[in-house]
C-alpha cells in the first residue's frame, strides 16, 4: 500500500504561551510560559518554507486567478510574481502551493460547473436589467447558452447592419462550440454583439439524412455555392434549385426554411449594400475567434471560459475607448485646402477619415 510521505513530524512539543484576560484593567496578562522544545527549531533563513509562512494571501490568490484568465499557468505565475516582488523571500508560497491553489479552484467547480454559470448569468440579469440570456436544457444537461449585455446591444444598434456568425471554435472541456456574433465598428475593428455556446454544430450534418451526406458530395457543393461572393442572387437561386433536385432534397424542411430567408445570410444578396466590402465574414470571424482564443483552452471549465470571455470583451471595449480618445485629440490639418475635407474630418473617426481621404 502506498503511504504518502509527510513533510512534518508530530513530536507532542509542550512549549507554549498562556495568557489570561483581566476584566479590571481590560488587558491580557501573561500567565504561563514554557520555553523548552523537544525538537530543533527552524533556521531563520528557512522560515519562509514553513507551512504557516507559505499560506497564500488573498492578493496572491487573485494574482493566480487573473493570470489563469490570460492562459498563464501557476508555475509561470509564480515566476512572474517573484520577478515583480524582487525575490522568492518576498512572496508567500512555492510553485507547488500555486499549483495546489489552481487545482483547488477546478475541484471546487467540479460537477457544479453548469449551475455556477447559470447562477452567474441570473445574478447579472438581476443586477443589470438590460442584460439578456437564454439557455436550452435537454435531459438535464445544458445544451446551449446565449447572452448579451447593454453595451453589446448599443453596439448592435450602431454597427449591426452586417453581422458575422461562425460556429467552428471549440472552447472548453465539454467540446462546446463558441459562436460570437461579430460586427465592425467605426474604427474597422471587431465588435461583439453577443455570444453563444452550443453543444454541437446544428448545421448540414444533422439536417440532411446520413445516406445523402456520406455517399455524395452534396455538402461540399452546397458550401461552395453558399459562400461564393462573386455570383448574383439569380445565379445562386438557379444553382440552389439544381442541387436540391439533383439530390432529391425537395422535401427537406430545414433546407426549405433556410432558402426562404436566403437574403439574410447568403453573401450573394449583400453585394449591393454600401460599404459591405468592409466586412469580410470569414476573416472577421477568424479574427474574433482568435481574440477570444488568446485567453481560453480546450481544458477550460465553463466558468473559466466565461471569465476569460468577459476579460477579452473588456479589453475590446477599452481599445474602442482609446480610439475615441485618439480621434478627439487629433487636430485638423488640411492637405487639399477644400472645405469638404474639413467636413469629413468632423464627420468621421480618424480611422475612416484617413481611408476616405
C-alpha positions as YAML, in Angstrom:
chain: A
units: angstrom
residues:
- id: 1
  name: UNK
  ca: [0.00, 0.00, 0.00]
- id: 2
  name: UNK
  ca: [1.31, 3.46, -0.94]
- id: 3
  name: UNK
  ca: [1.86, 5.75, 2.05]
- id: 4
  name: UNK
  ca: [2.11, 9.47, 1.35]
- id: 5
  name: UNK
  ca: [5.29, 10.97, 2.76]
- id: 6
  name: UNK
  ca: [4.67, 13.82, 5.18]
- id: 7
  name: UNK
  ca: [6.89, 16.91, 5.32]
- id: 8
  name: UNK
  ca: [6.45, 17.28, 9.08]
- id: 9
  name: UNK
  ca: [6.69, 15.15, 12.23]
- id: 10
  name: UNK
  ca: [4.40, 15.30, 15.27]
- id: 11
  name: UNK
  ca: [6.56, 15.44, 18.42]
- id: 12
  name: UNK
  ca: [3.98, 16.44, 21.07]
- id: 13
  name: UNK
  ca: [6.03, 19.52, 21.97]
- id: 14
  name: UNK
  ca: [4.92, 21.15, 25.24]
- id: 15
  name: UNK
  ca: [6.34, 24.63, 24.54]
- id: 16
  name: UNK
  ca: [3.57, 27.20, 24.78]
- id: 17
  name: UNK
  ca: [2.46, 30.62, 25.99]
- id: 18
  name: UNK
  ca: [-0.61, 31.09, 28.18]
- id: 19
  name: UNK
  ca: [-2.46, 34.38, 28.66]
- id: 20
  name: UNK
  ca: [-5.50, 35.41, 30.67]
- id: 21
  name: UNK
  ca: [-7.81, 38.39, 30.38]
- id: 22
  name: UNK
  ca: [-8.07, 40.84, 33.29]
- id: 23
  name: UNK
  ca: [-11.56, 42.33, 33.44]
- id: 24
  name: UNK
  ca: [-10.50, 45.05, 35.86]
- id: 25
  name: UNK
  ca: [-7.83, 46.53, 33.57]
- id: 26
  name: UNK
  ca: [-9.19, 45.11, 30.28]
- id: 27
  name: UNK
  ca: [-5.72, 43.81, 29.48]
- id: 28
  name: UNK
  ca: [-4.22, 40.42, 28.69]
- id: 29
  name: UNK
  ca: [-1.78, 39.08, 31.26]
- id: 30
  name: UNK
  ca: [0.96, 36.50, 30.65]
- id: 31
  name: UNK
  ca: [0.01, 33.58, 32.89]
- id: 32
  name: UNK
  ca: [2.22, 30.76, 31.70]
- id: 33
  name: UNK
  ca: [5.35, 30.35, 29.58]
- id: 34
  name: UNK
  ca: [7.07, 27.04, 28.74]
- id: 35
  name: UNK
  ca: [10.15, 27.72, 26.64]
- id: 36
  name: UNK
  ca: [11.72, 24.29, 26.18]
- id: 37
  name: UNK
  ca: [11.11, 22.49, 22.87]
- id: 38
  name: UNK
  ca: [11.66, 18.77, 22.30]
- id: 39
  name: UNK
  ca: [12.80, 19.37, 18.72]
- id: 40
  name: UNK
  ca: [15.13, 21.58, 16.72]
- id: 41
  name: UNK
  ca: [13.82, 24.99, 15.67]
- id: 42
  name: UNK
  ca: [13.57, 26.02, 12.03]
- id: 43
  name: UNK
  ca: [16.52, 28.11, 10.89]
- id: 44
  name: UNK
  ca: [15.71, 31.78, 10.39]
- id: 45
  name: UNK
  ca: [16.55, 31.69, 6.68]
- id: 46
  name: UNK
  ca: [14.18, 28.74, 6.15]
- id: 47
  name: UNK
  ca: [11.13, 30.07, 7.95]
- id: 48
  name: UNK
  ca: [9.56, 31.20, 4.66]
- id: 49
  name: UNK
  ca: [9.27, 27.47, 3.76]
- id: 50
  name: UNK
  ca: [7.18, 26.52, 6.80]
- id: 51
  name: UNK
  ca: [3.51, 25.71, 6.31]
- id: 52
  name: UNK
  ca: [2.25, 28.87, 8.01]
- id: 53
  name: UNK
  ca: [4.63, 31.09, 6.04]
- id: 54
  name: UNK
  ca: [3.59, 29.51, 2.72]
- id: 55
  name: UNK
  ca: [-0.08, 30.29, 3.25]
- id: 56
  name: UNK
  ca: [-1.19, 32.28, 0.20]
- id: 57
  name: UNK
  ca: [-2.56, 35.76, 0.77]
- id: 58
  name: UNK
  ca: [-5.78, 36.95, -0.85]
- id: 59
  name: UNK
  ca: [-3.83, 39.19, -3.24]
- id: 60
  name: UNK
  ca: [-1.66, 36.24, -4.31]
- id: 61
  name: UNK
  ca: [-4.72, 34.07, -4.94]
- id: 62
  name: UNK
  ca: [-6.22, 36.88, -7.00]
- id: 63
  name: UNK
  ca: [-2.99, 37.13, -8.98]
- id: 64
  name: UNK
  ca: [-3.03, 33.40, -9.77]
- id: 65
  name: UNK
  ca: [-6.65, 33.64, -10.87]
- id: 66
  name: UNK
  ca: [-6.06, 36.69, -13.07]
- id: 67
  name: UNK
  ca: [-3.06, 35.02, -14.70]
- id: 68
  name: UNK
  ca: [-5.15, 31.94, -15.44]
- id: 69
  name: UNK
  ca: [-7.62, 34.14, -17.35]
- id: 70
  name: UNK
  ca: [-4.73, 35.03, -19.65]
- id: 71
  name: UNK
  ca: [-3.56, 31.44, -20.16]
- id: 72
  name: UNK
  ca: [-0.70, 31.80, -17.71]
- id: 73
  name: UNK
  ca: [-0.31, 28.67, -15.58]
- id: 74
  name: UNK
  ca: [0.54, 28.58, -11.87]
- id: 75
  name: UNK
  ca: [4.25, 27.81, -12.37]
- id: 76
  name: UNK
  ca: [4.79, 30.77, -14.69]
- id: 77
  name: UNK
  ca: [2.57, 32.91, -12.43]
- id: 78
  name: UNK
  ca: [4.91, 32.11, -9.52]
- id: 79
  name: UNK
  ca: [7.94, 33.05, -11.60]
- id: 80
  name: UNK
  ca: [6.34, 36.33, -12.64]
- id: 81
  name: UNK
  ca: [5.40, 37.25, -9.07]
- id: 82
  name: UNK
  ca: [8.95, 36.50, -7.91]
- id: 83
  name: UNK
  ca: [10.20, 38.96, -10.52]
- id: 84
  name: UNK
  ca: [7.62, 41.59, -9.58]
- id: 85
  name: UNK
  ca: [8.35, 41.26, -5.84]
- id: 86
  name: UNK
  ca: [12.10, 41.13, -6.44]
- id: 87
  name: UNK
  ca: [12.87, 37.72, -4.98]
- id: 88
  name: UNK
  ca: [11.48, 34.47, -3.57]
- id: 89
  name: UNK
  ca: [11.74, 35.68, 0.02]
- id: 90
  name: UNK
  ca: [9.27, 38.49, -0.67]
- id: 91
  name: UNK
  ca: [6.33, 36.27, -1.61]
- id: 92
  name: UNK
  ca: [4.45, 33.56, 0.22]
- id: 93
  name: UNK
  ca: [4.13, 30.16, -1.38]
- id: 94
  name: UNK
  ca: [6.15, 27.90, -3.63]
- id: 95
  name: UNK
  ca: [5.32, 26.79, -7.19]
- id: 96
  name: UNK
  ca: [3.70, 23.70, -5.63]
- id: 97
  name: UNK
  ca: [1.46, 25.89, -3.46]
- id: 98
  name: UNK
  ca: [0.45, 27.88, -6.54]
- id: 99
  name: UNK
  ca: [-0.40, 24.65, -8.38]
- id: 100
  name: UNK
  ca: [-2.41, 23.34, -5.43]
- id: 101
  name: UNK
  ca: [-4.50, 26.51, -5.30]
- id: 102
  name: UNK
  ca: [-5.04, 26.46, -9.08]
- id: 103
  name: UNK
  ca: [-6.15, 22.82, -8.99]
- id: 104
  name: UNK
  ca: [-8.29, 23.57, -5.95]
- id: 105
  name: UNK
  ca: [-10.27, 26.13, -7.97]
- id: 106
  name: UNK
  ca: [-11.11, 23.49, -10.56]
- id: 107
  name: UNK
  ca: [-12.02, 20.93, -7.89]
- id: 108
  name: UNK
  ca: [-14.28, 23.50, -6.24]
- id: 109
  name: UNK
  ca: [-16.13, 23.98, -9.54]
- id: 110
  name: UNK
  ca: [-16.36, 20.22, -10.17]
- id: 111
  name: UNK
  ca: [-19.77, 18.94, -11.21]
- id: 112
  name: UNK
  ca: [-21.39, 22.29, -10.42]
- id: 113
  name: UNK
  ca: [-19.85, 23.89, -13.49]
- id: 114
  name: UNK
  ca: [-23.05, 24.38, -15.48]
- id: 115
  name: UNK
  ca: [-25.08, 25.52, -12.47]
- id: 116
  name: UNK
  ca: [-22.43, 28.06, -11.45]
- id: 117
  name: UNK
  ca: [-22.54, 29.57, -14.95]
- id: 118
  name: UNK
  ca: [-26.34, 29.75, -14.90]
- id: 119
  name: UNK
  ca: [-26.29, 31.33, -11.43]
- id: 120
  name: UNK
  ca: [-23.79, 33.92, -12.64]
- id: 121
  name: UNK
  ca: [-26.00, 34.80, -15.61]
- id: 122
  name: UNK
  ca: [-29.04, 35.09, -13.35]
- id: 123
  name: UNK
  ca: [-27.15, 37.39, -10.98]
- id: 124
  name: UNK
  ca: [-26.15, 39.67, -13.84]
- id: 125
  name: UNK
  ca: [-29.72, 39.74, -15.12]
- id: 126
  name: UNK
  ca: [-31.00, 40.78, -11.69]
- id: 127
  name: UNK
  ca: [-28.35, 43.50, -11.33]
- id: 128
  name: UNK
  ca: [-28.49, 44.79, -14.91]
- id: 129
  name: UNK
  ca: [-31.99, 44.84, -16.44]
- id: 130
  name: UNK
  ca: [-30.62, 45.26, -19.98]
- id: 131
  name: UNK
  ca: [-28.63, 42.04, -19.69]
- id: 132
  name: UNK
  ca: [-30.25, 39.12, -21.52]
- id: 133
  name: UNK
  ca: [-29.56, 35.40, -21.62]
- id: 134
  name: UNK
  ca: [-31.30, 32.23, -22.68]
- id: 135
  name: UNK
  ca: [-30.43, 28.58, -22.12]
- id: 136
  name: UNK
  ca: [-31.50, 25.24, -23.53]
- id: 137
  name: UNK
  ca: [-31.56, 22.14, -21.33]
- id: 138
  name: UNK
  ca: [-32.21, 18.62, -22.65]
- id: 139
  name: UNK
  ca: [-32.42, 15.57, -20.41]
- id: 140
  name: UNK
  ca: [-30.99, 17.52, -17.51]
- id: 141
  name: UNK
  ca: [-27.91, 18.64, -19.48]
- id: 142
  name: UNK
  ca: [-27.04, 22.16, -20.57]
- id: 143
  name: UNK
  ca: [-27.10, 22.21, -24.39]
- id: 144
  name: UNK
  ca: [-26.75, 25.86, -25.30]
- id: 145
  name: UNK
  ca: [-26.39, 29.36, -23.86]
- id: 146
  name: UNK
  ca: [-26.85, 32.77, -25.46]
- id: 147
  name: UNK
  ca: [-26.09, 36.05, -23.69]
- id: 148
  name: UNK
  ca: [-25.64, 39.74, -24.41]
- id: 149
  name: UNK
  ca: [-25.37, 42.86, -22.28]
- id: 150
  name: UNK
  ca: [-26.38, 46.51, -22.54]
- id: 151
  name: UNK
  ca: [-23.14, 47.64, -24.23]
- id: 152
  name: UNK
  ca: [-23.34, 44.85, -26.81]
- id: 153
  name: UNK
  ca: [-26.92, 45.91, -27.57]
- id: 154
  name: UNK
  ca: [-25.82, 49.51, -28.11]
- id: 155
  name: UNK
  ca: [-23.02, 48.33, -30.40]
- id: 156
  name: UNK
  ca: [-25.52, 46.25, -32.37]
- id: 157
  name: UNK
  ca: [-27.81, 49.25, -32.72]
- id: 158
  name: UNK
  ca: [-24.92, 51.33, -34.09]
- id: 159
  name: UNK
  ca: [-23.00, 48.77, -36.14]
- id: 160
  name: UNK
  ca: [-25.36, 45.85, -36.69]
- id: 161
  name: UNK
  ca: [-26.00, 46.44, -40.40]
- id: 162
  name: UNK
  ca: [-23.75, 43.49, -41.20]
- id: 163
  name: UNK
  ca: [-23.30, 40.63, -38.75]
- id: 164
  name: UNK
  ca: [-20.96, 37.65, -38.89]
- id: 165
  name: UNK
  ca: [-21.72, 34.40, -37.09]
- id: 166
  name: UNK
  ca: [-19.32, 31.48, -37.02]
- id: 167
  name: UNK
  ca: [-19.61, 28.22, -35.09]
- id: 168
  name: UNK
  ca: [-16.29, 26.46, -35.62]
- id: 169
  name: UNK
  ca: [-14.36, 27.20, -32.44]
- id: 170
  name: UNK
  ca: [-14.42, 24.58, -29.68]
- id: 171
  name: UNK
  ca: [-13.57, 26.20, -26.41]
- id: 172
  name: UNK
  ca: [-13.89, 24.00, -23.31]
- id: 173
  name: UNK
  ca: [-13.56, 20.53, -21.88]
- id: 174
  name: UNK
  ca: [-17.10, 19.64, -22.97]
- id: 175
  name: UNK
  ca: [-16.23, 20.43, -26.60]
- id: 176
  name: UNK
  ca: [-18.99, 23.02, -26.74]
- id: 177
  name: UNK
  ca: [-18.71, 25.39, -29.66]
- id: 178
  name: UNK
  ca: [-18.24, 29.08, -29.07]
- id: 179
  name: UNK
  ca: [-20.11, 31.27, -31.55]
- id: 180
  name: UNK
  ca: [-19.68, 35.05, -31.18]
- id: 181
  name: UNK
  ca: [-21.90, 37.45, -33.14]
- id: 182
  name: UNK
  ca: [-19.43, 39.89, -34.65]
- id: 183
  name: UNK
  ca: [-19.61, 43.20, -36.46]
- id: 184
  name: UNK
  ca: [-17.25, 46.02, -37.45]
- id: 185
  name: UNK
  ca: [-17.22, 49.31, -35.58]
- id: 186
  name: UNK
  ca: [-16.35, 52.80, -36.84]
- id: 187
  name: UNK
  ca: [-12.65, 52.05, -36.37]
- id: 188
  name: UNK
  ca: [-12.82, 48.96, -38.59]
- id: 189
  name: UNK
  ca: [-12.28, 46.72, -35.57]
- id: 190
  name: UNK
  ca: [-14.26, 43.68, -34.48]
- id: 191
  name: UNK
  ca: [-17.08, 44.41, -32.07]
- id: 192
  name: UNK
  ca: [-19.10, 41.71, -30.28]
- id: 193
  name: UNK
  ca: [-22.90, 41.88, -30.26]
- id: 194
  name: UNK
  ca: [-23.48, 38.71, -28.26]
- id: 195
  name: UNK
  ca: [-22.22, 35.17, -27.90]
- id: 196
  name: UNK
  ca: [-23.41, 31.60, -27.70]
- id: 197
  name: UNK
  ca: [-22.13, 28.25, -26.50]
- id: 198
  name: UNK
  ca: [-23.73, 25.30, -28.25]
- id: 199
  name: UNK
  ca: [-23.28, 21.59, -27.59]
- id: 200
  name: UNK
  ca: [-22.98, 20.68, -31.26]
- id: 201
  name: UNK
  ca: [-22.97, 22.45, -34.59]
- id: 202
  name: UNK
  ca: [-26.56, 22.21, -35.89]
- id: 203
  name: UNK
  ca: [-25.75, 22.55, -39.50]
- id: 204
  name: UNK
  ca: [-26.00, 20.40, -42.50]
- id: 205
  name: UNK
  ca: [-24.80, 17.16, -40.90]
- id: 206
  name: UNK
  ca: [-27.84, 16.88, -38.63]
- id: 207
  name: UNK
  ca: [-30.40, 18.32, -41.02]
- id: 208
  name: UNK
  ca: [-29.72, 16.11, -44.05]
- id: 209
  name: UNK
  ca: [-30.02, 12.32, -43.96]
- id: 210
  name: UNK
  ca: [-26.76, 10.49, -43.31]
- id: 211
  name: UNK
  ca: [-27.12, 8.48, -46.51]
- id: 212
  name: UNK
  ca: [-27.02, 11.57, -48.70]
- id: 213
  name: UNK
  ca: [-24.20, 13.18, -46.70]
- id: 214
  name: UNK
  ca: [-21.99, 10.09, -46.62]
- id: 215
  name: UNK
  ca: [-22.44, 8.88, -50.20]
- id: 216
  name: UNK
  ca: [-22.47, 12.16, -52.14]
- id: 217
  name: UNK
  ca: [-20.57, 15.45, -52.35]
- id: 218
  name: UNK
  ca: [-23.71, 17.47, -51.58]
- id: 219
  name: UNK
  ca: [-22.15, 19.05, -48.50]
- id: 220
  name: UNK
  ca: [-19.11, 20.49, -50.27]
- id: 221
  name: UNK
  ca: [-21.22, 21.62, -53.24]
- id: 222
  name: UNK
  ca: [-23.70, 23.49, -51.05]
- id: 223
  name: UNK
  ca: [-20.86, 25.13, -49.14]
- id: 224
  name: UNK
  ca: [-19.13, 26.26, -52.34]
- id: 225
  name: UNK
  ca: [-22.39, 27.68, -53.65]
- id: 226
  name: UNK
  ca: [-23.46, 29.46, -50.47]
- id: 227
  name: UNK
  ca: [-20.11, 31.15, -49.78]
- id: 228
  name: UNK
  ca: [-19.47, 32.25, -53.36]
- id: 229
  name: UNK
  ca: [-19.29, 36.07, -53.12]
- id: 230
  name: UNK
  ca: [-18.92, 36.58, -56.87]
- id: 231
  name: UNK
  ca: [-22.31, 35.40, -58.15]
- id: 232
  name: UNK
  ca: [-25.62, 37.24, -58.41]
- id: 233
  name: UNK
  ca: [-28.76, 36.29, -56.44]
- id: 234
  name: UNK
  ca: [-30.37, 34.91, -59.62]
- id: 235
  name: UNK
  ca: [-27.41, 32.64, -60.25]
- id: 236
  name: UNK
  ca: [-27.46, 31.45, -56.64]
- id: 237
  name: UNK
  ca: [-31.16, 30.59, -56.80]
- id: 238
  name: UNK
  ca: [-30.90, 28.65, -60.06]
- id: 239
  name: UNK
  ca: [-27.89, 26.64, -58.83]
- id: 240
  name: UNK
  ca: [-29.56, 26.00, -55.46]
- id: 241
  name: UNK
  ca: [-32.66, 24.59, -57.13]
- id: 242
  name: UNK
  ca: [-30.48, 22.39, -59.35]
- id: 243
  name: UNK
  ca: [-28.67, 20.91, -56.34]
- id: 244
  name: UNK
  ca: [-31.89, 20.35, -54.39]
- id: 245
  name: UNK
  ca: [-33.45, 18.47, -57.30]
- id: 246
  name: UNK
  ca: [-30.27, 16.54, -58.13]
- id: 247
  name: UNK
  ca: [-30.03, 15.06, -54.64]
- id: 248
  name: UNK
  ca: [-33.77, 14.71, -54.02]
- id: 249
  name: UNK
  ca: [-33.97, 17.20, -51.16]
- id: 250
  name: UNK
  ca: [-37.15, 18.99, -52.22]
- id: 251
  name: UNK
  ca: [-38.99, 17.85, -49.07]
- id: 252
  name: UNK
  ca: [-36.25, 18.77, -46.60]
- id: 253
  name: UNK
  ca: [-37.97, 21.24, -44.28]
- id: 254
  name: UNK
  ca: [-34.80, 22.80, -42.90]
- id: 255
  name: UNK
  ca: [-33.27, 23.50, -46.32]
- id: 256
  name: UNK
  ca: [-36.57, 24.99, -47.49]
- id: 257
  name: UNK
  ca: [-36.70, 27.25, -44.42]
- id: 258
  name: UNK
  ca: [-33.12, 28.40, -44.97]
- id: 259
  name: UNK
  ca: [-33.88, 29.18, -48.61]
- id: 260
  name: UNK
  ca: [-36.86, 31.30, -47.57]
- id: 261
  name: UNK
  ca: [-34.55, 33.62, -45.59]
- id: 262
  name: UNK
  ca: [-31.66, 33.44, -48.07]
- id: 263
  name: UNK
  ca: [-31.44, 37.23, -48.37]
- id: 264
  name: UNK
  ca: [-30.46, 37.40, -44.68]
- id: 265
  name: UNK
  ca: [-27.45, 35.08, -44.73]
- id: 266
  name: UNK
  ca: [-26.20, 34.28, -48.26]
- id: 267
  name: UNK
  ca: [-23.33, 36.65, -49.30]
- id: 268
  name: UNK
  ca: [-24.65, 36.98, -52.85]
- id: 269
  name: UNK
  ca: [-27.51, 39.13, -51.53]
- id: 270
  name: UNK
  ca: [-25.18, 41.61, -49.83]
- id: 271
  name: UNK
  ca: [-23.23, 42.66, -52.92]
- id: 272
  name: UNK
  ca: [-25.16, 45.91, -53.40]
- id: 273
  name: UNK
  ca: [-25.08, 47.06, -49.76]
- id: 274
  name: UNK
  ca: [-22.86, 50.19, -49.40]
- id: 275
  name: UNK
  ca: [-19.57, 49.53, -47.59]
- id: 276
  name: UNK
  ca: [-20.34, 45.81, -47.39]
- id: 277
  name: UNK
  ca: [-16.83, 45.22, -48.72]
- id: 278
  name: UNK
  ca: [-15.52, 46.41, -45.34]
- id: 279
  name: UNK
  ca: [-16.95, 43.27, -43.76]
- id: 280
  name: UNK
  ca: [-15.45, 40.00, -44.99]
- id: 281
  name: UNK
  ca: [-17.32, 37.38, -43.00]
- id: 282
  name: UNK
  ca: [-14.65, 34.67, -42.92]
- id: 283
  name: UNK
  ca: [-11.77, 36.92, -41.94]
- id: 284
  name: UNK
  ca: [-13.83, 38.76, -39.33]
- id: 285
  name: UNK
  ca: [-14.99, 35.52, -37.72]
- id: 286
  name: UNK
  ca: [-11.43, 34.19, -37.66]
- id: 287
  name: UNK
  ca: [-10.22, 37.45, -36.15]
- id: 288
  name: UNK
  ca: [-12.95, 37.40, -33.50]
- id: 289
  name: UNK
  ca: [-12.32, 33.76, -32.60]
- id: 290
  name: UNK
  ca: [-8.57, 34.39, -32.39]
- id: 291
  name: UNK
  ca: [-9.21, 37.25, -29.97]
- id: 292
  name: UNK
  ca: [-11.13, 35.06, -27.53]
- id: 293
  name: UNK
  ca: [-8.81, 32.09, -28.08]
- id: 294
  name: UNK
  ca: [-5.94, 34.11, -26.58]
- id: 295
  name: UNK
  ca: [-7.41, 33.52, -23.13]
- id: 296
  name: UNK
  ca: [-9.05, 30.11, -23.34]
- id: 297
  name: UNK
  ca: [-8.03, 26.49, -23.83]
- id: 298
  name: UNK
  ca: [-9.85, 23.26, -24.62]
- id: 299
  name: UNK
  ca: [-9.38, 22.22, -20.97]
- id: 300
  name: UNK
  ca: [-11.42, 25.15, -19.64]
- id: 301
  name: UNK
  ca: [-14.42, 24.69, -17.43]
- id: 302
  name: UNK
  ca: [-17.50, 26.68, -18.44]
- id: 303
  name: UNK
  ca: [-16.95, 29.03, -15.52]
- id: 304
  name: UNK
  ca: [-13.36, 29.68, -16.52]
- id: 305
  name: UNK
  ca: [-14.27, 30.26, -20.15]
- id: 306
  name: UNK
  ca: [-16.97, 32.77, -19.22]
- id: 307
  name: UNK
  ca: [-14.46, 34.70, -17.13]
- id: 308
  name: UNK
  ca: [-11.91, 34.58, -19.96]
- id: 309
  name: UNK
  ca: [-14.51, 35.79, -22.42]
- id: 310
  name: UNK
  ca: [-15.51, 38.70, -20.19]
- id: 311
  name: UNK
  ca: [-11.85, 39.66, -19.78]
- id: 312
  name: UNK
  ca: [-11.29, 39.82, -23.56]
- id: 313
  name: UNK
  ca: [-14.57, 41.67, -24.05]
- id: 314
  name: UNK
  ca: [-13.48, 44.28, -21.55]
- id: 315
  name: UNK
  ca: [-10.20, 44.62, -23.46]
- id: 316
  name: UNK
  ca: [-12.09, 45.06, -26.72]
- id: 317
  name: UNK
  ca: [-14.17, 47.86, -25.24]
- id: 318
  name: UNK
  ca: [-11.19, 49.56, -23.64]
- id: 319
  name: UNK
  ca: [-9.47, 49.64, -27.03]
- id: 320
  name: UNK
  ca: [-12.57, 51.30, -28.51]
- id: 321
  name: UNK
  ca: [-12.41, 53.96, -25.78]
- id: 322
  name: UNK
  ca: [-8.73, 54.56, -26.51]
- id: 323
  name: UNK
  ca: [-9.56, 55.00, -30.21]
- id: 324
  name: UNK
  ca: [-12.26, 57.51, -29.26]
- id: 325
  name: UNK
  ca: [-9.73, 59.46, -27.22]
- id: 326
  name: UNK
  ca: [-7.23, 59.45, -30.08]
- id: 327
  name: UNK
  ca: [-9.85, 60.75, -32.51]
- id: 328
  name: UNK
  ca: [-10.92, 63.53, -30.12]
- id: 329
  name: UNK
  ca: [-7.30, 64.55, -29.53]
- id: 330
  name: UNK
  ca: [-6.25, 64.98, -33.16]
- id: 331
  name: UNK
  ca: [-6.42, 68.49, -34.60]
- id: 332
  name: UNK
  ca: [-7.38, 69.12, -38.21]
- id: 333
  name: UNK
  ca: [-4.64, 69.82, -40.77]
- id: 334
  name: UNK
  ca: [-5.77, 70.36, -44.33]
- id: 335
  name: UNK
  ca: [-3.89, 68.71, -47.18]
- id: 336
  name: UNK
  ca: [-6.16, 69.87, -50.01]
- id: 337
  name: UNK
  ca: [-7.50, 73.22, -48.91]
- id: 338
  name: UNK
  ca: [-11.02, 72.02, -49.73]
- id: 339
  name: UNK
  ca: [-13.92, 72.66, -47.35]
- id: 340
  name: UNK
  ca: [-15.22, 69.10, -47.84]
- id: 341
  name: UNK
  ca: [-12.03, 67.76, -46.29]
- id: 342
  name: UNK
  ca: [-12.72, 69.65, -43.05]
- id: 343
  name: UNK
  ca: [-16.33, 68.45, -43.10]
- id: 344
  name: UNK
  ca: [-15.15, 64.84, -43.46]
- id: 345
  name: UNK
  ca: [-12.75, 65.31, -40.54]
- id: 346
  name: UNK
  ca: [-15.63, 66.45, -38.33]
- id: 347
  name: UNK
  ca: [-17.90, 63.66, -39.52]
- id: 348
  name: UNK
  ca: [-15.67, 60.57, -39.49]
- id: 349
  name: UNK
  ca: [-13.47, 58.85, -36.93]
- id: 350
  name: UNK
  ca: [-9.75, 59.25, -37.53]
- id: 351
  name: UNK
  ca: [-9.51, 55.73, -39.00]
- id: 352
  name: UNK
  ca: [-12.30, 56.22, -41.54]
- id: 353
  name: UNK
  ca: [-11.19, 59.79, -42.32]
- id: 354
  name: UNK
  ca: [-7.71, 58.61, -43.30]
- id: 355
  name: UNK
  ca: [-9.18, 55.92, -45.59]
- id: 356
  name: UNK
  ca: [-11.66, 58.28, -47.21]
- id: 357
  name: UNK
  ca: [-9.04, 60.99, -47.72]
...
